[in-house]
Amino acid sequence: MPYANVPVRGLSMPIHVYWGEDDFAIEKAIAMLRDRVLDSQWISFNYTSFPPDQADAVIQGLNQVMTPAFGAGGRLVWLINTTLCQHCPENVLAELGRSLSVIPENSFLLLTSRNKPDERLKSTKLLKQFATEFREFPLIPPWKTELLVQSVNQAAQAVGVKLSANASHLLAESVGNDTRLLYNELEKLQLYAQGKNKPLDVDTVTKLVRNTTQNSLQLAAAIRTADTAKALTTLADLINASEPGLRIVATLIGQFRTWLWVKIMMESGERNQQAIAQAADIGNPKRIYFLQQETKLLTVQQLISCLPLLLELEVSLKQGASEMSVLQTKVIELCQVCQGN
């Protein structure tokens, strides 16, 4: 962190822009920024947040951040879920141009958004010019196993939990890209591991960690083999475990996309596992053999036909369709495609 253990006053780095879909990671970054900028005795004077539906939120925020901090510590002004980097009226742009370069050195402006900043906008260019942090917090795609394992190992180190290599893989499979769930499970494991010097093994993680993503992969496997009964049972287990429908779909889309790439490369005559892994965006080429076995009984056309159904499912869920009903319908349709009906 750029200014850990450094007094706030005297710093010249007042603007932070965070965006992305990993809400929990953004929350942690915001909490860290608050702790470093604000003095606990002066928070009520020096900390202000502006929700996106508040009239003239950006103008008010800029006016607030131009006010020097009272008492000890610095001032923090947070524009929550701002659309400043997607749409910026001329009067707001003019105010940005006047303010960003002259924000007091102990006043900090924080902007957050789920959406990626539009690099073409003048407001985005201005913020990039003056921001100390212009940082994305993306969700790791559920099918990028190596990145998920890396994330688990980094989080485990931060929490103070030692895991065996196989336990790290199992935890990554269990929580997927849900950062909040990862930290919750690691805190549980840390309590269990107190007083133990050995890394936690697979058996311990299996007993203590709720496995959801692995079941989503089992759902994909049941669909691939056209086992409709098993697929529907696995789906029901996932829903009963409160697994969000969109997360289930994300895992399915990633898995079917990977299978399709591997199958296309195989049918094109490619035998080099390294080349197939690179084309399919798979970090570990050793996985290719197993993926080849999994797709042996499927055709390229079957796999291609599955993707529009999965995208239709994703759209339906985002539009508020009944989760269980639409998931069951599409799972049956997907099994029929894989069966060849």
PEZIHU-V612132 format. One record per residue. N is the residue number from 0. RES is the residue in one small letter. SS is DSSP state (@ for helix, = for strand, . for the rest). OMEGA is omega in radians with two decimals (none if undefined). Layout:
BEGIN
n->N res->RES ss->SS omega->OMEGA
n->N res->RES ss->SS omega->OMEGA
END
This chain:
BEGIN
n->0 res->m ss->. omega->-2.93
n->1 res->p ss->. omega->-3.08
n->2 res->y ss->. omega->3.06
n->3 res->a ss->. omega->3.09
n->4 res->n ss->. omega->3.10
n->5 res->v ss->. omega->3.11
n->6 res->p ss->. omega->-3.09
n->7 res->v ss->. omega->-3.06
n->8 res->r ss->. omega->-3.14
n->9 res->g ss->. omega->3.10
n->10 res->l ss->. omega->3.08
n->11 res->s ss->. omega->-3.08
n->12 res->m ss->. omega->-2.89
n->13 res->p ss->. omega->-3.00
n->14 res->i ss->= omega->3.14
n->15 res->h ss->= omega->3.14
n->16 res->v ss->= omega->3.13
n->17 res->y ss->= omega->3.04
n->18 res->w ss->= omega->3.10
n->19 res->g ss->. omega->-3.04
n->20 res->e ss->. omega->3.13
n->21 res->d ss->. omega->-3.05
n->22 res->d ss->@ omega->-3.08
n->23 res->f ss->@ omega->3.12
n->24 res->a ss->@ omega->3.09
n->25 res->i ss->@ omega->3.11
n->26 res->e ss->@ omega->-3.14
n->27 res->k ss->@ omega->3.14
n->28 res->a ss->@ omega->3.12
n->29 res->i ss->@ omega->3.14
n->30 res->a ss->@ omega->3.13
n->31 res->m ss->@ omega->3.12
n->32 res->l ss->@ omega->3.12
n->33 res->r ss->@ omega->-3.10
n->34 res->d ss->@ omega->-3.06
n->35 res->r ss->@ omega->-3.08
n->36 res->v ss->@ omega->-2.95
n->37 res->l ss->= omega->2.97
n->38 res->d ss->. omega->-3.04
n->39 res->s ss->@ omega->-3.12
n->40 res->q ss->@ omega->-3.02
n->41 res->w ss->@ omega->-3.08
n->42 res->i ss->@ omega->-3.07
n->43 res->s ss->@ omega->3.13
n->44 res->f ss->@ omega->-2.90
n->45 res->n ss->@ omega->-3.12
n->46 res->y ss->= omega->-3.13
n->47 res->t ss->= omega->3.06
n->48 res->s ss->= omega->-3.11
n->49 res->f ss->= omega->3.11
n->50 res->p ss->. omega->-3.04
n->51 res->p ss->. omega->-3.11
n->52 res->d ss->. omega->3.12
n->53 res->q ss->. omega->-3.10
n->54 res->a ss->. omega->3.12
n->55 res->d ss->. omega->-3.08
n->56 res->a ss->@ omega->-3.08
n->57 res->v ss->@ omega->3.14
n->58 res->i ss->@ omega->3.13
n->59 res->q ss->@ omega->3.13
n->60 res->g ss->@ omega->3.13
n->61 res->l ss->@ omega->3.08
n->62 res->n ss->@ omega->-3.11
n->63 res->q ss->@ omega->-3.07
n->64 res->v ss->@ omega->3.10
n->65 res->m ss->. omega->3.13
n->66 res->t ss->. omega->3.12
n->67 res->p ss->. omega->-3.13
n->68 res->a ss->. omega->3.03
n->69 res->f ss->. omega->3.01
n->70 res->g ss->. omega->-3.08
n->71 res->a ss->. omega->3.11
n->72 res->g ss->= omega->-3.11
n->73 res->g ss->. omega->3.07
n->74 res->r ss->= omega->3.07
n->75 res->l ss->= omega->3.09
n->76 res->v ss->= omega->-3.04
n->77 res->w ss->= omega->3.00
n->78 res->l ss->= omega->-3.01
n->79 res->i ss->. omega->3.08
n->80 res->n ss->. omega->-3.10
n->81 res->t ss->. omega->3.09
n->82 res->t ss->. omega->-3.05
n->83 res->l ss->. omega->-3.12
n->84 res->c ss->. omega->3.02
n->85 res->q ss->. omega->-3.14
n->86 res->h ss->. omega->-3.09
n->87 res->c ss->. omega->3.10
n->88 res->p ss->. omega->-3.07
n->89 res->e ss->@ omega->-3.11
n->90 res->n ss->@ omega->3.10
n->91 res->v ss->@ omega->3.11
n->92 res->l ss->@ omega->3.13
n->93 res->a ss->@ omega->3.13
n->94 res->e ss->@ omega->3.07
n->95 res->l ss->@ omega->-3.12
n->96 res->g ss->@ omega->-3.13
n->97 res->r ss->@ omega->-2.92
n->98 res->s ss->@ omega->-2.92
n->99 res->l ss->@ omega->-3.06
n->100 res->s ss->@ omega->-3.06
n->101 res->v ss->@ omega->3.07
n->102 res->i ss->. omega->3.12
n->103 res->p ss->. omega->-3.00
n->104 res->e ss->. omega->3.10
n->105 res->n ss->. omega->2.99
n->106 res->s ss->= omega->-3.06
n->107 res->f ss->= omega->3.11
n->108 res->l ss->= omega->3.14
n->109 res->l ss->= omega->3.07
n->110 res->l ss->= omega->3.09
n->111 res->t ss->= omega->3.12
n->112 res->s ss->= omega->3.03
n->113 res->r ss->. omega->-3.04
n->114 res->n ss->. omega->3.11
n->115 res->k ss->. omega->3.10
n->116 res->p ss->. omega->3.07
n->117 res->d ss->. omega->-3.05
n->118 res->e ss->. omega->-3.09
n->119 res->r ss->. omega->-3.06
n->120 res->l ss->. omega->3.10
n->121 res->k ss->@ omega->-3.14
n->122 res->s ss->@ omega->3.11
n->123 res->t ss->@ omega->3.14
n->124 res->k ss->@ omega->3.11
n->125 res->l ss->@ omega->-3.12
n->126 res->l ss->@ omega->3.11
n->127 res->k ss->@ omega->-3.13
n->128 res->q ss->@ omega->-3.01
n->129 res->f ss->@ omega->-3.04
n->130 res->a ss->. omega->2.99
n->131 res->t ss->. omega->3.08
n->132 res->e ss->= omega->3.03
n->133 res->f ss->= omega->-2.77
n->134 res->r ss->= omega->3.09
n->135 res->e ss->= omega->3.06
n->136 res->f ss->. omega->-3.07
n->137 res->p ss->. omega->2.96
n->138 res->l ss->. omega->3.08
n->139 res->i ss->. omega->3.08
n->140 res->p ss->. omega->-3.03
n->141 res->p ss->. omega->-3.09
n->142 res->w ss->. omega->3.13
n->143 res->k ss->. omega->-3.00
n->144 res->t ss->@ omega->-3.06
n->145 res->e ss->@ omega->3.13
n->146 res->l ss->@ omega->3.11
n->147 res->l ss->@ omega->3.11
n->148 res->v ss->@ omega->3.10
n->149 res->q ss->@ omega->3.11
n->150 res->s ss->@ omega->3.11
n->151 res->v ss->@ omega->-3.11
n->152 res->n ss->@ omega->3.12
n->153 res->q ss->@ omega->-3.14
n->154 res->a ss->@ omega->3.13
n->155 res->a ss->@ omega->3.11
n->156 res->q ss->@ omega->-3.14
n->157 res->a ss->@ omega->-3.11
n->158 res->v ss->@ omega->-3.13
n->159 res->g ss->. omega->3.13
n->160 res->v ss->. omega->3.08
n->161 res->k ss->. omega->-3.13
n->162 res->l ss->= omega->2.97
n->163 res->s ss->. omega->-3.12
n->164 res->a ss->@ omega->3.14
n->165 res->n ss->@ omega->3.11
n->166 res->a ss->@ omega->3.09
n->167 res->s ss->@ omega->3.12
n->168 res->h ss->@ omega->-3.13
n->169 res->l ss->@ omega->3.13
n->170 res->l ss->@ omega->3.10
n->171 res->a ss->@ omega->3.11
n->172 res->e ss->@ omega->-3.05
n->173 res->s ss->@ omega->-3.04
n->174 res->v ss->@ omega->-3.14
n->175 res->g ss->. omega->-3.10
n->176 res->n ss->. omega->3.12
n->177 res->d ss->. omega->-3.07
n->178 res->t ss->@ omega->3.14
n->179 res->r ss->@ omega->3.13
n->180 res->l ss->@ omega->3.12
n->181 res->l ss->@ omega->-3.12
n->182 res->y ss->@ omega->3.09
n->183 res->n ss->@ omega->-3.13
n->184 res->e ss->@ omega->3.13
n->185 res->l ss->@ omega->3.09
n->186 res->e ss->@ omega->3.06
n->187 res->k ss->@ omega->3.13
n->188 res->l ss->@ omega->-3.13
n->189 res->q ss->@ omega->3.09
n->190 res->l ss->@ omega->-3.14
n->191 res->y ss->@ omega->-3.01
n->192 res->a ss->@ omega->-3.11
n->193 res->q ss->. omega->-3.14
n->194 res->g ss->. omega->3.12
n->195 res->k ss->. omega->-3.11
n->196 res->n ss->. omega->-3.08
n->197 res->k ss->. omega->3.04
n->198 res->p ss->. omega->3.12
n->199 res->l ss->= omega->-3.08
n->200 res->d ss->. omega->-3.08
n->201 res->v ss->@ omega->-3.11
n->202 res->d ss->@ omega->-3.13
n->203 res->t ss->@ omega->-3.14
n->204 res->v ss->@ omega->3.13
n->205 res->t ss->@ omega->-3.10
n->206 res->k ss->@ omega->-2.96
n->207 res->l ss->@ omega->-3.00
n->208 res->v ss->. omega->3.08
n->209 res->r ss->. omega->-3.06
n->210 res->n ss->. omega->3.11
n->211 res->t ss->. omega->-3.10
n->212 res->t ss->@ omega->3.11
n->213 res->q ss->@ omega->3.10
n->214 res->n ss->@ omega->3.06
n->215 res->s ss->@ omega->3.07
n->216 res->l ss->@ omega->3.05
n->217 res->q ss->@ omega->3.06
n->218 res->l ss->@ omega->3.10
n->219 res->a ss->@ omega->-3.13
n->220 res->a ss->@ omega->3.13
n->221 res->a ss->@ omega->3.09
n->222 res->i ss->@ omega->-3.12
n->223 res->r ss->@ omega->-3.13
n->224 res->t ss->. omega->3.10
n->225 res->a ss->. omega->3.09
n->226 res->d ss->. omega->-3.02
n->227 res->t ss->@ omega->-3.12
n->228 res->a ss->@ omega->3.14
n->229 res->k ss->@ omega->-3.14
n->230 res->a ss->@ omega->-3.12
n->231 res->l ss->@ omega->3.09
n->232 res->t ss->@ omega->3.12
n->233 res->t ss->@ omega->3.10
n->234 res->l ss->@ omega->3.14
n->235 res->a ss->@ omega->3.10
n->236 res->d ss->@ omega->3.14
n->237 res->l ss->@ omega->-3.13
n->238 res->i ss->@ omega->3.12
n->239 res->n ss->@ omega->3.10
n->240 res->a ss->. omega->3.10
n->241 res->s ss->. omega->3.06
n->242 res->e ss->. omega->-3.13
n->243 res->p ss->. omega->-3.13
n->244 res->g ss->@ omega->-3.12
n->245 res->l ss->@ omega->3.11
n->246 res->r ss->@ omega->3.07
n->247 res->i ss->@ omega->-3.12
n->248 res->v ss->@ omega->3.14
n->249 res->a ss->@ omega->3.12
n->250 res->t ss->@ omega->3.14
n->251 res->l ss->@ omega->-3.14
n->252 res->i ss->@ omega->3.13
n->253 res->g ss->@ omega->-3.11
n->254 res->q ss->@ omega->-3.13
n->255 res->f ss->@ omega->3.09
n->256 res->r ss->@ omega->3.11
n->257 res->t ss->@ omega->3.11
n->258 res->w ss->@ omega->-3.12
n->259 res->l ss->@ omega->3.14
n->260 res->w ss->@ omega->-3.14
n->261 res->v ss->@ omega->-3.12
n->262 res->k ss->@ omega->3.12
n->263 res->i ss->@ omega->-3.14
n->264 res->m ss->@ omega->3.11
n->265 res->m ss->@ omega->-3.09
n->266 res->e ss->@ omega->3.07
n->267 res->s ss->. omega->3.10
n->268 res->g ss->. omega->-3.14
n->269 res->e ss->. omega->3.14
n->270 res->r ss->. omega->-3.13
n->271 res->n ss->. omega->-3.08
n->272 res->q ss->@ omega->3.11
n->273 res->q ss->@ omega->-3.14
n->274 res->a ss->@ omega->3.11
n->275 res->i ss->@ omega->3.14
n->276 res->a ss->@ omega->-3.14
n->277 res->q ss->@ omega->-3.13
n->278 res->a ss->@ omega->-3.10
n->279 res->a ss->. omega->3.14
n->280 res->d ss->. omega->3.12
n->281 res->i ss->. omega->-3.05
n->282 res->g ss->. omega->-3.08
n->283 res->n ss->. omega->-3.11
n->284 res->p ss->. omega->-3.13
n->285 res->k ss->. omega->3.11
n->286 res->r ss->@ omega->-3.01
n->287 res->i ss->@ omega->-3.13
n->288 res->y ss->@ omega->-3.10
n->289 res->f ss->@ omega->3.10
n->290 res->l ss->@ omega->3.09
n->291 res->q ss->@ omega->3.11
n->292 res->q ss->@ omega->-3.11
n->293 res->e ss->@ omega->-3.07
n->294 res->t ss->. omega->-3.04
n->295 res->k ss->. omega->-3.05
n->296 res->l ss->. omega->3.13
n->297 res->l ss->. omega->3.06
n->298 res->t ss->. omega->3.07
n->299 res->v ss->@ omega->-3.10
n->300 res->q ss->@ omega->3.09
n->301 res->q ss->@ omega->-3.14
n->302 res->l ss->@ omega->3.09
n->303 res->i ss->@ omega->-3.10
n->304 res->s ss->@ omega->-3.14
n->305 res->c ss->@ omega->-3.02
n->306 res->l ss->@ omega->3.09
n->307 res->p ss->@ omega->3.11
n->308 res->l ss->@ omega->3.12
n->309 res->l ss->@ omega->3.11
n->310 res->l ss->@ omega->3.05
n->311 res->e ss->@ omega->3.12
n->312 res->l ss->@ omega->3.13
n->313 res->e ss->@ omega->-3.14
n->314 res->v ss->@ omega->-3.13
n->315 res->s ss->@ omega->3.14
n->316 res->l ss->@ omega->3.13
n->317 res->k ss->@ omega->3.13
n->318 res->q ss->. omega->3.02
n->319 res->g ss->. omega->3.12
n->320 res->a ss->. omega->3.10
n->321 res->s ss->. omega->-2.94
n->322 res->e ss->@ omega->-3.07
n->323 res->m ss->@ omega->-3.09
n->324 res->s ss->@ omega->-3.08
n->325 res->v ss->@ omega->3.09
n->326 res->l ss->@ omega->3.13
n->327 res->q ss->@ omega->-3.13
n->328 res->t ss->@ omega->-3.09
n->329 res->k ss->@ omega->3.10
n->330 res->v ss->@ omega->3.10
n->331 res->i ss->@ omega->3.12
n->332 res->e ss->@ omega->3.13
n->333 res->l ss->@ omega->3.10
n->334 res->c ss->@ omega->3.12
n->335 res->q ss->@ omega->3.09
n->336 res->v ss->@ omega->-3.11
n->337 res->c ss->@ omega->3.09
n->338 res->q ss->@ omega->3.14
n->339 res->g ss->. omega->3.12
n->340 res->n ss->. omega->none
END
